[in-house]
Amino acid sequence: SESTPTPSSGINAEYGVHTFNRHLLLQFQVTNTLNDQQLENVTVEVEGENYTVLGYVPCPLLVFNAPGTCYTLLQLPDDPADVASTFTCNLKFLVKDCDPSTGEADPVGYEDEYVLEDLDIGLNVLIQRVFKTNFVASWEEMGDENQADETYSLTTVKSIAGAVEQLVNFFGMQPCERTERVAEDKTAHTLLLAGQHKDGVECLIKTRIVFDGVVNMKISARSQNADLNDLLVSSI
């Protein structure tokens, strides 16, 4: 989960993402940190390109320092290339002033809202980690006829270790054969990743990374789905 604090509002929010075949479920855990207010009907309204909001499940009541949960259901885009998106998030609720000593709330409240930090959804929501005890054997079994390749230069990344960390997080796949570990003095490294697409297709990524003042890398993806291979290598 990710934390999205809004200290000026007295509200803290953390979110998690659950992936289904055609839907994303955003789960927001919200905490009211003000002891003189009670929040009701708490909802996080979101808006992102290529996504349709199907519904909200509000948190009915947030008393002081007691976390509550609300949900937002999204329809996944038809085109997997459209999955990556940045969402604006607006927290809406009914505020009732209350007595901090007794917790008794006023009978009448007022509507209020706060803007949360943007929420970034990436390709990794489509892929689950898969453990491979012998990556090389699985890679060879896929065959080079089921491979796509692309090369990149990462000007904002200053080390191989930094590139490896970003790639692992970006793809959401399982590092294999301890290739997520990089010695500080290395100028070349190969990262091996394994995963399974939500449609059940197994996918593998081999990335050769070289550092000579700039991080350069070649990403190769193998699976039984050519479109998935192209998506993986072109999504950076």
N, C-alpha and C positions, 0 to 999 in steps of 0.2 A: 504494500500500500504506500501511498504518498501522502505527505502532510501538507495541508494548505491552511496555514494560520491566518486569522484575520483579527489581530489583537485590538484594533481600534473598535471593533464591534463587540468584544467580549465573547466571541465565538471562535472555536477551533474546529476545523474540519479535516478529516482524513478520508482518502478514497481508495477503493479497490475495484478491479475490473474482472468480471466473469464473462467468459466467452461461450456462446452456444452456437448451434449450427447456422442460424440466420440472425442472431441477435447478440448484442452486448448489454450486460446489466452492470450499471455503475452503482456501487454501494458506497454511500457516504456515512461515516461515523462522525457525528456532530456533538460538541460539548459546549454547554452554556457556562461561561466562567463568571457571570455576574450574579451575585446573590440577591439582588433587588429586582430581578426580572424573571418571568416565566415565559417560555416560548411555546407556542402551539402551532400545529399544522405546518411543520417545517419541511420545506421542499427545496431541492436544488434543481433549478431549471437550467438546461444546457442548450447550446446551439453550436453545431459544427457542420462544415461543408460536406455534402454527400450523405449525411445521416438524417434519418427521420426519427423523431421522438415519438414513441408509441404510448408512453404513459409514465406516471409518477406514483410512487407509494410514499406518502409523507410520514414523517415521525409525528405522532399525535401530540406528544408533550415532552418538553425539555425543561426539567427543573435544574437548579444550580448544581453544577459539577457531576451530573449523572449523564453519561453518554447515551445518545439515542441514534437510531439508524434510519435513513431514508434511502429510497432507490429510484433510479431513473433507467427506463428500458429504451434501448435504441435498436433500430433495424440496421443491420450491416449493409453497406453498399453492395450492389450486385457485382461490381468490378473490384477484385481484390486490390488493384492498383490505387483505388480511392480510399482504402482503409485508413491510411495515415492522415490524421486531421488534428487541428487544435480547436478545443471547445472553450467558449466563454461559459462561465458558471455564475449563476445568480442565486443567492440564497434568499428565499422568501419565507416569511413567517408572521404570526400574530404575536405581538408583545403584550404581556400583562404585567404591570408593576406589582411587586409583592413585598411583604414585610420580611426582611432578612431574618428576624428572630423567630418568626412563626412559620414562614413559608406561605402564609395565606396570600392569595392573589386577588387583585381587583376583579370584579365581575366583568368589566368592560375593558377590551384591549384595542390596539391599533395595529394596522398592517405596516410592516417595515421590510426592508431588503438590504442586502449587502453584496457587493461584487467580490467573488473569490478569485484567486489566481487562475489563469487559464490552465486547462487540463490537456495534455498532449497524449494522443493515442497513436501508437505505432504499429508496424507490421507484426511485432511480437505478440499481439493479442490473438493472432491466428495460429500460433505455433506452440506446441508443448514440448518440453524437454524429453529426450529419449537417451537412456544410457547405452553406450556401445562398448563392450569389452574388447572388441577388435575392430577399430575403425577402418583400418586398411583393407581388411577382408570385405567389409560392407561396401566400402568405396569401390573396390574392384568389381564386386558383384553387380553394382549399378551399371558399370560400363561407361566408357567415354562417349558413347552415342547418346547418352542421357545427361549431357553436361552442357552448361552455359558458363561463359566467362566474361569478366569485365575488369578493367584496371582503373585505379583511382590514385590521386594524390591528396592527402589530407593536410592542408596547410595550417589548420587550427590545432592539430594534435602534435605534441612535441616529443613523443617517445613511442616506442613499440608497445610498452606496457599500457600507455594511455589508449592506444589504438585497440589493443586487445580488450580492454575493459569496455570501451564504447561498443565494439562489435558484439560482445557477449550480451550486453544489455539491449542493443538494438534488435538483434534477431530473436532473443529469448530462447535460444537453443542451448543444449547441454555441451559444455566443453569436454572434449575427450582426450584421454591419455595425458592428462595434466598440462595440456597446452595453454591453459589460461595463465600459467605461471611463466614469467619472463625474467631472466637474469638481467641485472641492471646494465651490464656491459655489452649485451648482445646487439648486433646491428642487423640481424636477420632472424626471422622466426616464422613458424607455420602454426596457425590456429586451426584446430579441427572441431567442428560443431555438428551435433546430431539433433534432429527434432522430428516432429510429426505434425503436419498440417491438420487443421480442424476437420478436414474432409477425410482424414485417415491416411493420407499419402506421406510416406516416410521421406525425409529430405536430409541431405548431408551437405556441409559447406567446408571447403578447404581454402584457407586464405594465406597466401605467402606475403609476408610483410618485410620490407627493407627500409632501414633508416639511414639516410646520408645527409642529415640536416633537415630533410623533409621526409614524412612518412609516405612511402609508395607501397601499394599493395595490389595483388591480383586475387580476385574472388572467383572461385569456381564452385558451382552448385550442381548437385546431382539428385535427381528423383525420377520417378516414372511419369512425371507431368512436365512437359516442356514449358508450358505457360508459367508454372510455379518456379521453374529454374530461372526463367527470364526475369520474373518478378523479384526473386531473391537477389540476383546480381545487379539489378538496375535500381534498387530501392535506396541505396546509400545517398 
